[in-house]
Amino acid sequence: MSESTTRALADLGAISDLLPLLRSTGPVFPIGDDGADVSARLREVLNPPPWSSVTPVLGRTWQRDGIDGVEVTWEVGFGAPTQAWLLRPAGEAGELPGIVALHCHGGMKFFGKEKVADGPEGPEPDVVAFREECYDGRAYANDLARAGYAVLVHDAFGWGSRRTPVEDMPGRSEGVAALQLAEAERVGRALTVSQVYDAHAGPFEDAMAKALGVLGTSWGGVVGREDLIAVDLLHRLDGVAPGGVGVIGMSGGGARAATVTALAAPGQVRATVIASMMSTYDELLDGHLHSHTWMLNNPGLGRVADWPTVAAAARPQPLFVGYGLRDSLFSEAGMRAAHEQIGRLYAAAGASEKYRGVLADLPHCLAGELRTEAFAWLDQVMLER
């Protein structure tokens, strides 16, 4: 470990020493509050920009590998239109339960929906290795569609069709990108177009988070707004069964799933799956917090609730959380504490059976036992199998 890294960790460690002082002025990471109060505080802190229902524009259709797909686009009021895919079992014309599949962060922002879904041309070559690491090598959104769901997969703000052009990025973040690209050239590592973009997009995320904060919103608020639009759209589509849709995501997608569930109007979200994105904040502060997306690190979130309490804000609504005990982005103690906290909150709501937590000997992923258990749970809740 370098001297600079050691100093940085020491500085981060001092933040934990601030907690007693901060707690003397009010609760930090409150746990036991009513879910509706948590949701209201979350909305106030994230401050998602105003939004309304959108009118989708349907594009080309395809049938591939047991899936009927259609391209869907919509305007969200700023930036490029959102591009999405709607996936259904091939030949199925009746009403199906809906699921919004939320792509992860993954340090890969050139692609969004392509990380978890295949479109008309099949998998993007640049995501194949990533899927092997995180998703059992599968496009899990397509697997859910084949299992009997209407699945909507969209690009979130900052990813895919909603990414920021490199020419619009500020000089400071571009300076960091230039160093990374120069190092790749020095060692003879050939980069694809998407990898070059991601070298620019990584440091730019901090600059964008700063700008959004100055404007009075947040990265989580803007992404949450776009996920609320997607949930509302799928909830209203013909061919989608009434009663609310499911949401599922891993890592950054899990943060999105927790956030949109807490912010959604009653009845729009029926069930939530969060994979590899759960810990108490006390266990995140030292050595883990900086590894995570701004969607988990929004300013002021510590005054809203502990992260497991945010995830449980919609209780007694069904919730599945998958914990990989070898996940290097979280401590095992933090994951186990989160599992216990959510369990207590659901028990206090008289709904212990509505929470399913699976702790598996797995790394950061939605794969193996976590995938199998999550999909079986969704079938029980959404398909009543």
Secondary structure, DSSP 8 states (H G I E B T S, - for coil): --HHHHHHHHHHHHHHHHHHHHHTTS-SS--SS-HHHHHHHHHHHH----------EEEEEEEETTEEEEEEEE--SSSS-EEEEEEEETT--S-B-EEEEE---TT--S-SGGGT--BTTB--GGGHHHHHHHSTT--HHHHHHHTT-EEEEE--TTSGGG---GGGS-HHHHHHHHHHHHHHHHTT----HHHHHHHHHHHHHHHHHHHHHHTT--HHHHHHHHHHHHHHHHHHSTTB-SS-EEEEEETHHHHHHHHHHHHS-TTTEEEEEEES----STTTTTTTGGGS-TTT--TTHHHH--HHHHHTTTTTS-EEEEEETT-TTS-HHHHHHHHHHHHHHHHHTT-GGGEEEEEES--SSS-HHHHHHHHHHHIIIII--
